[in-house]
Amino acid sequence: MYIRLKTTASWQDKRIKAMNKVISNYNLSTEIFIEEYNRVCVSKSENKKQYKGESNDNR
């Protein structure tokens, strides 16, 4: 029996999935994405466009 817990994925879920895909496809170390992973997890942005805007302001 398959139970779907979440029907839609947030932009954070999609971004983390994309980072994991890059890591596995290119056999990279996870250390490369640690800082971005943390920024994505703590972000209060509603979408990726807002996140990109706030990450550019922090640099």
N, C-alpha and C positions, 0 to 999 in steps of 0.2 A: 504494500500500500504506500502510495506516494502522497505526502502532505506538503503543500506549498506554504511556507511560512510567510514569505514576502512576495507580493506579485510584481512590485516595481523596485528597481535598484536606484539608489541615489547616485548623484554624480561622484560622491566619494567612493562608493562601491565600484563604480565603473573605472575610476582612476586607479584604484588599488589593484583591480584585476588587470588593467593594462600594464602596470609596473611589474606585476608577477609574470605576465606573459613575456615581457622583454627580458626579465631575469632568466626565465627558463629557456627561451629561444636562443639567447646568446651566451648562456652559461656564465652569467655575471655574478659577482658577489652582491649580496643584499645591502652591503654597506653603502653602495652608491646611492640608494634610494631612501636611506634611513631618515634624512632630514626632510625630504619631501613627504614621506609617509606621515611623519609627525605633523607637518603643516596641514596636510589634508585632514587628518583626524581631529585636530583642534579647531579647524576653520568653522566659522559660523555662516559662511556664504550659502546662499540658496542655490547657486548654480556655478558651473565651471568658469563662466565669464567673470562673475564677481570675484571668484577665487584668484583668477589670473590678475585682476586689477589690484587686489589687496596684496598679492605677493610681489608685484612690481613696486608698490608703495613702500614695502618693508626693506627693499634692497637699497 
